Every structure is written in structure tokens, then in C-alpha cells.
Amino acid sequence: VTFVFIERAIALQVVRLLSLPPETGPFAAGAIVAGMFQPIKKKANQWGSNLISTLVPTKFLAQGTRLKGAVVITDISGYTALSAIDESMAILASALVQREARAVAEKFEGQFVKSTGDGALLHFHSAEEAMCAITQLHSNLNQSAIALQIEGIQLHSGVHWGEFLKARDGDIYGTTVNLTARIADRAKAGTIAVSDELAAQLPTARFILHSMGLQQFKNLPDSIECLQWDGPRS
């Protein structure tokens, strides 16, 4: 939370000092500042995790609350290749995803669980809130990337519904989370893949989904029907 307030304060000063346009200025300044803080936050998170694991018993960390809801995992498509070409741009793109993911989680009453480096893990109370959030995240990232003149940045995401364990440290675990990650891997750049269990809870008039057919995932005995969201209707 402290980092968020510091980033916002510095971003406002950047907009003012550089006389950035009100339409794109906040996007640009926010992403630039977030990119600057990304390595610092990563080190701070690592330090905090190491400290917790040292001081707090493992049994205590494993305890938590069992919840049922929509789990969302999103990643930057081609992040490894982007890092090899332009590491600073990759860090900026990652920071941009974290900022926008936190924003949509707050807007749709969900929870930003953690950064995954080149993406984010979130969860929501309802399937519709989850889809509203992730579709808006895709849209917001495109707009922010254009404002920053970043080309070729796209997300691919997965959404699944089920039970999971929310641990005392705020992280979430379980088969639902693992399966969401595998569903996300099946999504193409710019698209969102969802399980049929999640899709069954969505209003069909709002989200147009196309069948991806039965998907077989490693270590799972049964195939799962998945569907894909390609973008807003034209």
C-alpha cells in the first residue's frame, strides 16, 4: 500500500512538471513510475516472504479459509522474447499490468492476490465480475500501451470457477488455481480462455464465447470443455 501512495504522488508530479496532456498523461506517468519501482517492489516482496517463512511456522502459513469463486490468471504474451530484446520495456510492461490489474480488482470487488512477474493472479466473488474485470484489463492495457507508444503488448488470460484455499498470507492455493493457470496457457495472445463451469454462469448476451473443444491437461484424468473470448463485439 505504501508503494501505491508513493507511486501516485510521484506520478502527479511528473504530469505537472512535464505538462503532459490530461488524456494520456496519467497513463504515461503512472506506468513510468511503476516501472521505476518494479525492481524495488520485487526485492521488497522477496525480503518480506523470506522473513515470514523464517519467523512463522509452516503449519500456520498452511492454514486458511476455504472459498469458492472465480480465479483469474493473466500473463503478457511473448514476455520472454520481449525481455531478451528490451529488458527495460519488459519491466515497464509488467509494471503496467500490475497497476491495471489492481485497478480492475478494486473496481469489480475482487482481490489482487499477487504478481506473477509477467502477469497477475486475482480472484472474484462471481463469474460475471471476473469476466468484466479481465476484459477491461485487456482493454485498459491496450490503451495504456498505445499512450506509451509500446507496440505488440498483449495479454492472454484464463478464468475458472471452483473452490480454493486462501492462506493467512493472502495467497490462494488448490486445484482450481492450478487448473486456471493451465487454461490460461491455452489462450492465444489477446484472448481469454474460460472453463465451461465458469461460462455456464455468464450472461450469454454480454459475453460471446467460442468453443475451444475438449482440452486435456497434464495429470488430470478427465478432459475439460473450454471456451474463448476473442474481444468485444464490433
C-alpha positions as CSV (number, residue, x, y, z in Angstrom):
1,V,0.0,0.0,0.0
2,T,2.9,2.4,0.8
3,F,4.3,1.9,-2.6
4,V,1.0,2.7,-4.2
5,F,0.7,6.0,-2.5
6,I,4.3,6.9,-3.3
7,E,3.9,6.0,-6.9
8,R,0.7,8.1,-7.2
9,A,2.3,11.1,-5.6
10,I,5.4,11.0,-7.9
11,A,3.2,10.3,-11.0
12,L,1.2,13.5,-10.2
13,Q,4.4,15.5,-10.1
14,V,5.6,14.0,-13.4
15,V,2.3,15.0,-15.1
16,R,2.6,18.6,-13.7
17,L,6.4,19.1,-14.4
18,L,6.3,17.7,-17.9
19,S,2.9,19.3,-18.7
20,L,1.6,16.0,-20.0
21,P,-1.9,16.1,-21.7
22,P,-4.8,15.1,-19.4
23,E,-6.0,12.4,-21.7
24,T,-2.8,10.3,-21.7
25,G,-0.6,12.0,-19.1
26,P,-1.8,9.9,-16.1
27,F,-1.4,6.7,-18.0
28,A,2.2,7.6,-19.1
29,A,3.3,9.0,-15.8
30,G,1.8,6.1,-13.8
31,A,3.4,3.5,-16.0
32,I,6.8,5.2,-16.0
33,V,6.8,5.5,-12.2
34,A,5.6,1.9,-11.7
35,G,8.4,0.7,-14.0
36,M,10.9,2.5,-11.8
37,F,9.5,1.0,-8.6
38,Q,9.1,-2.6,-10.0
39,P,12.6,-3.8,-9.2
40,I,12.4,-2.3,-5.7
41,K,9.0,-3.9,-5.0
42,K,10.2,-7.2,-6.3
43,K,13.2,-7.1,-3.8
44,A,10.9,-5.9,-1.0
45,N,8.4,-8.8,-1.7
46,Q,11.2,-11.3,-1.7
47,W,12.6,-10.0,1.5
48,G,9.2,-10.0,3.2
49,S,8.5,-13.6,2.0
50,N,11.8,-14.8,3.3
51,L,11.3,-13.1,6.6
52,I,7.8,-14.6,7.0
53,S,8.9,-18.1,6.1
54,T,11.8,-17.8,8.7
55,L,9.7,-16.4,11.6
56,V,6.3,-18.0,11.0
57,P,5.8,-21.8,11.4
58,T,4.9,-23.6,8.2
59,K,1.8,-25.1,9.8
60,F,0.5,-21.6,10.5
61,L,1.1,-20.5,6.9
62,A,-0.7,-23.5,5.5
63,Q,-3.9,-22.7,7.4
64,G,-6.5,-20.5,5.8
65,T,-10.1,-20.2,4.7
66,R,-11.7,-22.3,2.0
67,L,-13.6,-20.1,-0.5
68,K,-15.5,-20.7,-3.8
69,G,-15.2,-18.2,-6.6
70,A,-13.7,-17.2,-9.9
71,V,-9.9,-17.4,-10.2
72,V,-8.2,-15.3,-12.9
73,I,-4.6,-15.6,-14.2
74,T,-3.3,-13.2,-16.8
75,D,0.1,-13.1,-18.5
76,I,1.9,-11.0,-21.1
77,S,2.2,-12.9,-24.3
78,G,5.8,-13.3,-25.6
79,Y,7.3,-11.8,-22.4
80,T,10.4,-13.9,-22.5
81,A,11.1,-12.7,-26.1
82,L,10.4,-9.1,-25.2
83,S,12.8,-9.3,-22.2
84,A,15.6,-10.6,-24.5
85,I,15.0,-7.7,-26.9
86,D,14.4,-4.9,-24.5
87,E,14.5,-5.7,-20.8
88,S,13.6,-2.2,-19.6
89,M,10.5,-2.2,-21.9
90,A,9.6,-5.6,-20.5
91,I,9.8,-4.3,-16.9
92,L,7.7,-1.3,-17.9
93,A,5.1,-3.6,-19.5
94,S,5.0,-5.8,-16.4
95,A,4.5,-2.8,-14.1
96,L,1.7,-1.6,-16.3
97,V,-0.1,-4.9,-16.0
98,Q,0.3,-4.9,-12.2
99,R,-1.2,-1.4,-11.9
100,E,-4.1,-2.1,-14.2
101,A,-4.8,-5.5,-12.6
102,R,-5.0,-3.8,-9.1
103,A,-7.4,-1.2,-10.5
104,V,-9.9,-3.7,-12.1
105,A,-9.8,-5.9,-9.0
106,E,-10.7,-2.9,-6.8
107,K,-13.4,-1.8,-9.3
108,F,-15.1,-5.1,-9.5
109,E,-14.8,-6.0,-5.8
110,G,-12.2,-8.7,-6.4
111,Q,-8.8,-9.4,-4.9
112,F,-5.4,-8.8,-6.4
113,V,-3.6,-11.8,-4.9
114,K,-0.1,-11.3,-6.3
115,S,2.2,-10.5,-9.2
116,T,3.5,-13.5,-11.2
117,G,6.3,-11.5,-12.7
118,D,4.9,-11.1,-16.2
119,G,1.2,-11.2,-15.0
120,A,-1.1,-11.4,-12.1
121,L,-3.3,-13.7,-10.0
122,L,-6.8,-12.4,-8.9
123,H,-10.0,-13.8,-7.6
124,F,-13.6,-12.6,-7.6
125,H,-16.9,-13.5,-5.9
126,S,-18.8,-14.0,-9.1
127,A,-18.1,-15.2,-12.6
128,E,-19.5,-12.1,-14.2
129,E,-17.4,-9.8,-12.0
130,A,-14.3,-11.8,-13.0
131,M,-15.1,-11.5,-16.7
132,C,-15.9,-7.8,-16.5
133,A,-12.6,-7.3,-14.8
134,I,-10.4,-9.3,-17.1
135,T,-12.0,-8.0,-20.3
136,Q,-11.5,-4.4,-19.0
137,L,-7.9,-5.3,-18.1
138,H,-7.2,-6.4,-21.6
139,S,-8.8,-3.1,-22.9
140,N,-7.0,-0.9,-20.4
141,L,-3.6,-2.4,-21.2
142,N,-4.1,-1.8,-24.9
143,Q,-5.0,1.9,-24.3
144,S,-2.1,2.4,-21.9
145,A,0.4,0.7,-24.2
146,I,-0.8,3.0,-27.1
147,A,-0.4,6.0,-24.8
148,L,3.2,5.0,-24.0
149,Q,3.9,4.1,-27.7
150,I,4.6,0.4,-26.7
151,E,3.8,-1.9,-29.6
152,G,2.9,-5.5,-29.6
153,I,2.0,-5.9,-25.9
154,Q,-0.9,-8.3,-25.5
155,L,-2.3,-10.4,-22.6
156,H,-3.6,-14.0,-22.6
157,S,-5.8,-15.0,-19.7
158,G,-7.6,-17.9,-18.1
159,V,-10.6,-17.9,-15.8
160,H,-12.0,-20.9,-13.9
161,W,-14.6,-21.4,-11.1
162,G,-14.1,-23.6,-8.1
163,E,-13.0,-24.0,-4.5
164,F,-9.6,-22.8,-3.3
165,L,-7.7,-22.2,-0.1
166,K,-7.0,-18.6,0.9
167,A,-4.0,-18.7,3.2
168,R,-3.2,-16.4,6.0
169,D,-0.7,-14.5,3.9
170,G,-3.4,-13.7,1.3
171,D,-2.1,-16.2,-1.3
172,I,-4.5,-18.7,-2.8
173,Y,-3.9,-22.4,-3.5
174,G,-5.6,-25.5,-4.8
175,T,-6.6,-27.5,-7.9
176,T,-8.8,-24.6,-9.1
177,V,-5.7,-22.2,-9.1
178,N,-3.5,-24.8,-10.9
179,L,-6.2,-25.5,-13.5
180,T,-6.7,-21.8,-14.1
181,A,-3.0,-21.5,-14.9
182,R,-3.2,-24.3,-17.4
183,I,-6.4,-22.9,-19.0
184,A,-4.6,-19.5,-19.4
185,D,-1.7,-21.3,-21.2
186,R,-4.2,-22.4,-23.8
187,A,-5.4,-18.9,-24.6
188,K,-3.9,-17.2,-27.6
189,A,-2.4,-13.7,-27.4
190,G,-5.2,-11.1,-26.9
191,T,-7.8,-13.7,-25.8
192,I,-9.4,-15.1,-22.7
193,A,-9.9,-18.8,-22.2
194,V,-12.6,-20.0,-19.6
195,S,-13.8,-23.3,-18.3
196,D,-17.3,-24.5,-19.1
197,E,-18.1,-24.3,-15.4
198,L,-17.3,-20.6,-15.4
199,A,-19.0,-20.0,-18.7
200,A,-22.3,-21.5,-17.5
201,Q,-22.6,-18.7,-15.0
202,L,-22.2,-15.9,-17.5
203,P,-25.0,-13.9,-19.3
204,T,-24.7,-15.1,-22.9
205,A,-25.9,-11.7,-24.2
206,R,-22.9,-9.9,-22.6
207,F,-20.0,-12.2,-23.4
208,I,-19.7,-14.0,-26.7
209,L,-17.7,-17.2,-26.2
210,H,-16.5,-19.7,-28.8
211,S,-15.8,-23.3,-28.1
212,M,-12.2,-24.5,-27.9
213,G,-13.3,-28.1,-27.6
214,L,-12.3,-30.6,-25.0
215,Q,-8.9,-29.8,-23.5
216,Q,-6.8,-32.4,-21.9
217,F,-4.4,-31.2,-19.2
218,K,-1.5,-33.0,-17.7
219,N,-2.2,-35.1,-14.5
220,L,-5.9,-34.6,-14.9
221,P,-7.8,-37.8,-15.9
222,D,-10.8,-36.1,-17.5
223,S,-10.9,-33.6,-20.4
224,I,-12.5,-30.2,-19.8
225,E,-14.6,-28.2,-22.2
226,C,-13.1,-24.7,-22.6
227,L,-14.4,-21.6,-24.4
228,Q,-12.6,-18.5,-25.7
229,W,-13.4,-14.8,-25.6
230,D,-11.8,-13.1,-28.6
231,G,-12.7,-9.5,-27.8
232,P,-15.7,-7.1,-27.7
233,R,-18.3,-7.3,-30.4
234,S,-17.8,-4.9,-33.3
